Amino acid sequence: MMNQPLAFRMRPKNIEEVIGQQHLVGEGQMIRRMVEANRIHSMVLYGPPGTGKTSMAIGIANSLGIRYKLLNAAIDKKKDMQIAVEEAKMSGQLVVILDEVHRLDKAKQDFLLPHVESNLITLIGCTTENPYHSINPAVRSRSHIFELYRLEPDDIKEALERAISDTENGLGEMALTVESAALEHFANACNGDLRAAMNGLELAAYSTPKNGETIVIDLANAEACMQKKSFSHDKGGDAHYDVLSAFQKSIRGSDVDAALHYLARLIEAGDLESIARRMLVCAYEDIGLANPQAGQRTLAAVETAERVGFPEARIPLSVAIVELCLSPKSNSAYVALDAALHDLRSGNTGEIPDHLKDAHYKGAAHLGRGVDYKYPHAYEGGWVKQQYLPDKIKHKTYYQPKETGKFEKNLQQIYQKIKK
């Protein structure tokens, strides 16, 4: 037992021992109500690594006194699931805790689902992926879906203190003293991942020499065992797209500090490609005509960043981000185009006026093509009134200027003058 990792040994024996996640296991919350009613339904638990998905599943099964079997959808074969079903038939009911449930292939799924339907097996799937994106609808429709949140430092400290004092499964027999600064570091540096904090504490406990009869873990030990602040960022996962979404929305909302925070996350993940793409999109989608030069300067910053690479790339990126955030905002140009596209796709178009049609071929004039076209440069100011839109939509107005920057205010004056 003691050869198993500390995080494994300290898994909760019931839902009372579950760390955090009070929105699910607290008084009056859904999972607690299931347990109190002695009724369990198949479910999917999803959330970041180290938030206690498998531990919660084990705690639920133990609280209800139902046997459970741990399987992994990526590693275990269909034969392992057949064995689980046979065990369920012998015991009357079995909870199958299926890690990486998003990796469940069709053969395994087709085998399991009838037994889930009959309630012979209660499936508790665990995944770091968003089930609405990654889990087969057949599994999803038969399951309640619950999201687990990243643990707070106070939650992590509670779990670590429990492990330090536990003499049966924890480190209680090691005469361990963890200084408060070290405990704070474990709790904060793990970024909400309890498993990472437990691994760091365990490494510190077994690698720190005794001071007399005691092992004293100070801040230096904790920092060495955690290496640096853990940063979990999967470029292909939901967290990645959540950061990108928050990044762009912070720029759009003119919050420099938030945008720099999310930029830092993306830099830490080394994802220059996504940073560049979002910044360039923001320059034209969110700033647009309110500050047209921002697009050119953002492109220059991105090209510089790509040329110099990290860590220096952060310098031009930070300059561009501050400008994007504090620039006036306007989406009027692309909103106008989207309105035009909407008309086109819904069939609201009409025929191009004859005087605008191509007249560069013999017989065009006979067909009325290009006749009566007025060449703007032949008129004072380079403008002359004539119809350009088809008759069907000749009174359409797509562009709605915004008064959020000097450049677009000037465009607005010209536009209104032409419209009159």
PERA-V65670 format. One record per pair of residues at least 12 apart in sequence whose C-alpha atoms are under 8 Angstrom apart, sorted by the first residue. I is the first residue (numbers start at 0). J is the second residue. D is the distance in whole Angstrom. If there is no record, write none. Layout:
BEGIN
I;J;D
I;J;D
END
This chain:
BEGIN
0;168;8
1;168;7
4;198;8
5;162;8
5;168;8
5;169;6
5;197;6
5;198;7
5;201;7
6;193;8
6;194;6
6;197;6
6;198;7
8;168;6
8;169;7
9;162;7
9;168;6
9;169;7
10;54;5
10;57;8
11;54;6
11;55;7
11;57;7
11;58;6
12;57;7
12;58;5
12;61;6
12;62;8
13;57;7
13;58;4
13;59;6
13;60;8
13;61;5
13;62;5
14;31;8
14;55;7
14;58;5
14;59;6
14;62;6
15;58;8
16;58;8
17;51;8
17;54;7
17;55;6
17;58;7
18;51;8
18;154;6
18;155;8
18;157;8
18;158;7
19;150;6
19;151;8
19;154;6
20;147;6
20;148;7
20;150;8
23;145;8
34;59;7
34;62;7
34;63;6
37;63;6
39;121;7
40;121;6
40;122;8
40;142;7
40;143;7
41;115;8
41;121;5
41;122;5
41;123;6
41;141;7
41;142;5
41;143;6
42;122;6
42;123;5
42;124;6
42;141;8
42;142;4
42;143;4
42;144;6
42;145;7
43;123;6
43;124;5
43;125;6
43;126;8
43;130;8
43;139;8
43;142;6
43;143;6
43;144;5
43;145;6
44;123;7
44;124;6
44;125;5
44;126;6
44;144;6
44;145;5
44;146;6
44;147;7
45;125;6
45;126;5
45;127;5
45;128;7
45;129;7
45;130;7
45;144;8
45;145;6
45;146;5
45;147;6
46;126;7
46;127;5
46;128;7
46;129;8
46;146;6
46;147;5
46;148;6
46;149;7
47;127;5
47;147;8
47;148;7
47;149;6
47;192;8
48;127;6
48;192;6
49;191;7
49;192;4
49;193;5
49;194;5
49;195;7
50;147;7
50;148;7
50;149;6
50;150;6
50;191;7
50;192;6
50;193;6
50;194;8
51;147;8
51;193;8
52;125;6
52;126;8
52;147;7
53;96;7
53;98;7
53;125;6
56;96;7
56;123;7
57;96;8
60;94;7
65;92;7
65;93;6
65;94;7
66;92;7
66;93;5
66;94;6
67;93;6
67;94;4
67;95;6
67;96;7
68;83;7
68;93;7
68;94;6
68;95;5
68;96;6
69;95;6
69;96;5
69;97;6
69;98;8
70;95;7
70;96;6
70;97;5
70;98;6
71;97;5
71;98;5
71;99;6
71;100;7
72;97;6
72;98;6
72;99;6
72;100;5
72;101;8
72;102;6
72;103;5
72;104;8
73;99;7
73;100;8
73;102;5
73;103;7
76;107;8
77;106;7
77;107;5
77;110;8
80;107;8
80;111;7
83;95;8
84;114;8
84;119;8
84;120;7
87;119;6
87;120;7
88;119;7
91;119;7
92;118;8
92;119;5
92;120;6
92;121;8
93;119;7
93;120;5
93;121;6
94;120;6
94;121;5
94;122;6
94;123;7
95;120;7
95;121;6
95;122;5
95;123;6
96;122;6
96;123;5
96;124;6
96;125;7
97;122;7
97;123;6
97;124;5
97;125;6
98;124;6
98;125;5
98;126;6
99;124;7
99;125;6
99;126;5
99;127;8
100;124;5
100;125;6
100;126;6
100;134;7
101;126;7
101;128;7
101;130;7
101;133;6
101;134;5
101;135;8
102;134;8
108;138;8
112;138;7
116;141;8
128;236;7
128;237;6
129;237;6
130;144;8
149;190;8
149;191;5
149;192;7
150;191;4
150;192;7
150;193;7
151;191;6
152;183;8
152;186;5
152;187;6
152;191;7
153;186;7
155;186;5
155;191;7
155;193;6
155;196;7
156;182;7
156;183;7
156;185;8
156;186;6
158;193;8
159;182;8
159;196;8
159;197;7
159;200;8
163;175;7
173;213;8
173;214;7
174;212;7
174;213;5
174;214;6
175;204;7
175;213;6
175;214;5
175;215;6
175;216;8
176;213;7
176;214;6
176;215;5
176;216;6
177;215;6
177;216;5
177;217;6
178;215;7
178;216;6
178;217;5
178;218;7
180;217;7
180;218;6
181;216;7
181;217;5
181;218;4
181;219;8
181;220;8
181;221;5
181;222;8
182;218;8
182;221;8
184;218;7
184;221;7
184;222;7
185;199;7
185;200;7
185;221;7
185;225;7
187;228;8
188;225;7
188;227;7
188;228;4
188;229;6
189;225;8
189;228;6
189;229;5
189;230;8
190;228;7
190;229;6
190;230;6
190;231;8
196;225;8
199;221;7
199;224;5
199;225;5
200;221;7
200;224;8
202;224;6
203;216;7
203;220;6
203;221;7
203;224;6
204;216;7
207;220;7
230;267;8
232;268;6
234;268;8
234;270;8
242;261;6
242;264;8
242;265;8
243;261;8
243;265;8
243;273;8
243;274;8
243;277;8
245;258;8
245;261;7
246;258;5
246;261;5
246;262;7
247;277;7
247;278;8
247;281;7
249;324;8
250;281;7
250;320;7
250;323;6
250;324;5
251;281;7
251;285;6
251;286;8
251;324;7
251;328;7
252;324;7
253;323;8
253;324;4
253;325;6
253;326;8
254;324;6
254;325;8
255;320;7
255;321;6
255;324;6
255;325;7
258;320;7
258;324;8
259;317;7
259;320;7
262;274;7
266;313;7
269;309;8
271;305;8
275;301;6
278;297;7
278;320;8
279;294;7
279;297;6
279;298;7
281;323;8
282;294;5
282;297;7
282;323;7
283;330;8
284;329;8
284;330;6
284;333;7
285;328;6
285;329;6
285;330;5
286;323;7
286;326;7
286;327;6
286;328;4
286;329;5
286;330;7
287;328;7
287;329;6
287;330;6
287;331;8
287;332;7
288;329;6
288;330;8
288;331;8
288;332;7
288;404;8
288;406;7
288;407;6
289;326;8
289;327;6
289;328;6
289;329;5
289;401;8
289;403;6
289;404;4
289;405;7
289;406;6
289;407;5
290;326;7
290;327;7
290;328;8
290;404;7
290;406;7
291;406;8
293;322;7
293;323;7
293;326;8
296;319;7
297;319;6
300;315;5
300;316;6
300;318;8
300;319;6
301;315;7
301;316;7
303;315;7
304;316;7
327;403;5
327;404;6
328;403;6
328;404;8
329;401;6
329;403;7
331;398;7
331;399;6
331;400;6
331;401;7
332;398;7
334;398;8
335;397;5
335;398;5
335;399;7
336;397;7
336;398;8
338;397;6
339;397;7
347;391;8
347;392;7
348;389;7
348;391;7
348;392;7
349;389;5
349;390;7
349;391;5
349;392;7
350;389;5
350;390;7
350;391;8
351;387;8
351;388;7
351;389;5
352;386;8
352;387;7
352;388;7
352;389;6
352;390;7
353;367;6
353;368;5
353;369;6
353;370;7
354;367;7
354;368;6
354;369;4
354;370;5
354;371;6
354;372;5
355;368;7
355;369;6
355;372;7
355;387;7
356;368;5
356;369;6
357;369;6
373;385;7
END
